[in-house]
Amino acid sequence: MTRFLFCKEGTAVWISHLDLQRMFQRAFNRAKIQIAVTNGFNPHAYVAMALPLSVGMESQCEILDCRLADESISPEEAAERLNRAGFPEGITILKGYSSDRKLREIGSLCARLMMEYDNGVPEGAEERIRELFLREEITASKHSKKKGQIEINIRPMILDVQVAQKNTCQIEMTATVQAGEPSLNPELLVQAVTRYLPEDRPDAVKIRRLEVFDQEGNAFR
């Protein structure tokens, strides 16, 4: 399997997951790289993307798997040709390589959440937010395809949280959360701050996915 590590940042954060898939299909066509397809009456391309990224989030560790029809094209050459073919600003393939690891082996991810306060960080907010994520139970509202909005305890899915005030207007939260089954969207950490500490609710939040890990805690590649 050919695997690409790519980043999604800047204005590209507003590209939806479905549009991102279409964008890659067009890029493969422009680069004249054919993707292998399945057999049968309804063939489809051997392409899979790990952990769909929410609209508005940045990432430096997105992963796309595919199977090339022409096995003489190396992953490195494919990555170079795709980058030359051109992506929207903010999308860049960082690396192309071969891997037999299954995407289901991903167990967790690390994200940076930069919380911004227009009128300055409230006094004591850093410590209050840090103490919040030490609680044994933290409930948040999550959308379920079968049940709609449901209340869940997100605390068991939070593996680590580091909180630090960066300047007078920003608090940085670096969190490692589950990405397997069940998984936790880092956006729910901000929801928890808003629910439990309304006085510390940020005016804006920038979220960037930093790394994905396997179930042993090693960077997944």
C-alpha positions as CSV (number, residue, x, y, z in Angstrom):
1,M,0.0,0.0,0.0
2,T,1.2,3.5,-0.8
3,R,0.8,6.0,2.0
4,F,1.0,9.7,1.9
5,L,1.5,12.0,4.9
6,F,0.2,15.5,4.2
7,C,-0.7,18.7,5.9
8,K,-3.9,20.8,5.7
9,E,-3.6,24.3,7.0
10,G,-4.4,28.0,6.2
11,T,-7.5,28.5,4.0
12,A,-7.5,24.7,3.2
13,V,-9.1,24.1,6.7
14,W,-12.4,25.0,5.1
15,I,-12.3,22.2,2.7
16,S,-14.7,19.4,3.8
17,H,-13.7,15.8,4.0
18,L,-15.8,14.9,1.0
19,D,-14.3,17.7,-1.1
20,L,-10.8,16.7,0.1
21,Q,-11.4,13.2,-1.4
22,R,-12.6,14.8,-4.7
23,M,-9.6,17.1,-4.7
24,F,-7.2,14.1,-4.4
25,Q,-9.0,12.3,-7.2
26,R,-8.5,15.3,-9.5
27,A,-4.8,15.6,-8.4
28,F,-4.2,11.9,-9.3
29,N,-5.7,12.6,-12.7
30,R,-3.6,15.7,-13.3
31,A,-0.5,13.8,-12.2
32,K,-1.4,10.9,-14.6
33,I,-1.3,8.4,-11.7
34,Q,-3.9,5.7,-11.9
35,I,-5.4,4.2,-8.8
36,A,-6.1,0.4,-8.7
37,V,-9.8,-0.5,-8.4
38,T,-11.7,-3.4,-6.9
39,N,-13.2,-6.2,-9.0
40,G,-16.9,-6.9,-9.4
41,F,-20.0,-5.2,-10.7
42,N,-19.4,-2.0,-8.7
43,P,-15.7,-1.3,-8.7
44,H,-14.2,1.4,-6.5
45,A,-10.8,2.9,-6.1
46,Y,-8.4,1.6,-3.4
47,V,-8.2,4.9,-1.5
48,A,-8.7,5.5,2.3
49,M,-8.2,8.5,4.5
50,A,-7.5,8.2,8.2
51,L,-9.5,10.1,10.8
52,P,-11.6,12.6,8.9
53,L,-10.7,16.1,10.1
54,S,-13.4,18.5,11.2
55,V,-13.8,21.6,9.0
56,G,-11.8,24.5,10.5
57,M,-9.1,22.3,12.0
58,E,-5.4,22.3,10.8
59,S,-3.3,19.2,10.7
60,Q,0.4,18.3,10.0
61,C,-0.2,14.6,10.1
62,E,-3.0,13.6,7.8
63,I,-2.8,10.2,6.2
64,L,-4.1,8.9,2.9
65,D,-3.7,5.3,1.7
66,C,-4.0,4.1,-1.9
67,R,-3.0,1.3,-4.2
68,L,-1.3,2.4,-7.4
69,A,-2.3,0.6,-10.6
70,D,1.3,1.1,-11.9
71,E,3.5,-0.5,-9.3
72,S,6.6,0.8,-11.0
73,I,5.8,4.3,-9.6
74,S,7.5,4.6,-6.2
75,P,5.6,6.3,-3.3
76,E,8.3,9.1,-3.4
77,E,7.8,9.7,-7.1
78,A,4.0,9.7,-6.7
79,A,4.3,12.3,-3.9
80,E,6.5,14.5,-6.0
81,R,4.2,14.3,-9.0
82,L,1.1,15.1,-7.0
83,N,2.7,18.1,-5.4
84,R,3.8,19.3,-8.9
85,A,0.3,18.7,-10.2
86,G,-0.9,21.3,-7.7
87,F,-3.2,21.4,-4.7
88,P,-5.2,24.3,-3.2
89,E,-3.0,26.5,-1.0
90,G,-2.5,24.8,2.4
91,I,-2.4,21.2,1.1
92,T,1.1,19.7,0.7
93,I,2.2,16.1,0.7
94,L,5.1,15.8,3.2
95,K,6.1,12.3,2.5
96,G,5.2,9.3,0.3
97,Y,6.2,5.8,1.5
98,S,5.1,2.1,1.5
99,S,3.3,0.7,4.6
100,D,1.4,-2.5,5.4
101,R,0.0,-1.1,8.7
102,K,-3.7,-0.9,8.9
103,L,-5.4,2.4,9.6
104,R,-7.4,0.7,12.4
105,E,-4.1,0.4,14.4
106,I,-4.4,4.2,15.1
107,G,-5.2,4.5,18.8
108,S,-4.8,8.2,19.8
109,L,-3.9,11.6,18.5
110,C,-2.3,14.8,19.9
111,A,-3.8,18.2,19.1
112,R,-2.9,21.7,20.1
113,L,-5.9,24.0,21.0
114,M,-5.0,27.7,21.0
115,M,-7.8,29.5,23.0
116,E,-7.9,33.2,22.3
117,Y,-9.5,35.9,24.5
118,D,-10.3,39.3,23.0
119,N,-10.2,41.1,26.4
120,G,-7.3,39.1,27.8
121,V,-7.1,35.8,29.7
122,P,-9.3,35.9,32.8
123,E,-7.3,35.8,36.0
124,G,-6.8,32.3,37.2
125,A,-8.2,30.7,34.0
126,E,-5.1,28.6,33.4
127,E,-5.3,26.9,36.8
128,R,-9.1,26.4,36.6
129,I,-8.9,24.8,33.1
130,R,-6.1,22.5,34.3
131,E,-8.1,21.4,37.3
132,L,-11.2,20.8,35.1
133,F,-9.5,18.0,33.2
134,L,-8.4,16.3,36.4
135,R,-12.0,15.5,37.3
136,E,-13.2,11.9,37.1
137,E,-16.3,12.9,35.1
138,I,-16.6,15.5,32.4
139,T,-19.8,15.4,30.3
140,A,-20.2,16.8,26.8
141,S,-22.8,16.7,24.0
142,K,-21.8,14.5,21.1
143,H,-23.7,13.7,17.9
144,S,-24.6,10.1,17.3
145,K,-25.7,8.9,13.8
146,K,-28.3,6.6,15.5
147,K,-29.4,8.6,18.5
148,G,-28.7,12.2,17.5
149,Q,-27.3,14.4,20.3
150,I,-26.2,12.4,23.4
151,E,-24.5,13.2,26.6
152,I,-21.3,11.3,27.2
153,N,-18.5,11.2,29.8
154,I,-15.4,12.2,27.8
155,R,-12.9,11.9,30.7
156,P,-11.9,8.2,30.0
157,M,-11.0,9.3,26.4
158,I,-8.7,12.0,27.5
159,L,-5.2,10.5,27.9
160,D,-3.3,13.7,28.7
161,V,-3.8,17.5,28.8
162,Q,-1.2,20.2,29.3
163,V,-2.4,23.8,29.9
164,A,-0.2,26.9,29.6
165,Q,-0.9,30.6,29.3
166,K,1.2,31.8,26.3
167,N,0.6,35.5,26.6
168,T,-2.0,38.0,27.9
169,C,-4.6,36.9,25.3
170,Q,-3.9,33.1,24.7
171,I,-4.1,29.8,26.6
172,E,-2.5,26.8,24.8
173,M,-3.9,23.4,25.6
174,T,-2.1,20.3,24.2
175,A,-4.2,17.2,24.5
176,T,-3.7,13.5,23.7
177,V,-7.1,11.8,23.2
178,Q,-8.4,8.5,22.0
179,A,-8.7,8.1,18.2
180,G,-9.8,4.5,18.0
181,E,-13.2,3.2,19.0
182,P,-14.5,5.2,20.8
183,S,-12.8,8.4,19.6
184,L,-12.9,11.9,20.9
185,N,-13.0,15.1,18.8
186,P,-10.7,17.7,20.5
187,E,-13.5,20.3,19.9
188,L,-15.3,18.6,22.8
189,L,-12.5,19.8,25.2
190,V,-13.5,23.4,24.3
191,Q,-17.1,22.5,24.8
192,A,-16.3,21.3,28.3
193,V,-14.5,24.5,29.2
194,T,-17.5,26.5,28.0
195,R,-19.9,24.2,30.0
196,Y,-18.1,24.0,33.3
197,L,-16.2,27.3,33.2
198,P,-18.4,29.8,31.4
199,E,-16.3,32.7,32.7
200,D,-13.2,31.2,30.9
201,R,-15.0,30.6,27.6
202,P,-12.6,31.6,24.8
203,D,-13.7,34.0,22.1
204,A,-12.0,31.9,19.4
205,V,-10.1,28.6,19.2
206,K,-7.6,27.3,16.7
207,I,-7.1,23.6,16.7
208,R,-4.1,21.8,15.0
209,R,-3.6,18.1,14.9
210,L,0.0,17.4,15.7
211,E,0.5,13.6,15.6
212,V,-1.3,10.3,15.4
213,F,-0.2,7.3,17.4
214,D,-0.6,3.5,17.4
215,Q,-2.0,1.7,20.4
216,E,1.5,1.5,22.0
217,G,1.9,5.3,21.8
218,N,4.3,5.3,18.9
219,A,3.9,7.7,16.0
220,F,1.8,5.9,13.4
221,R,3.3,5.7,9.9
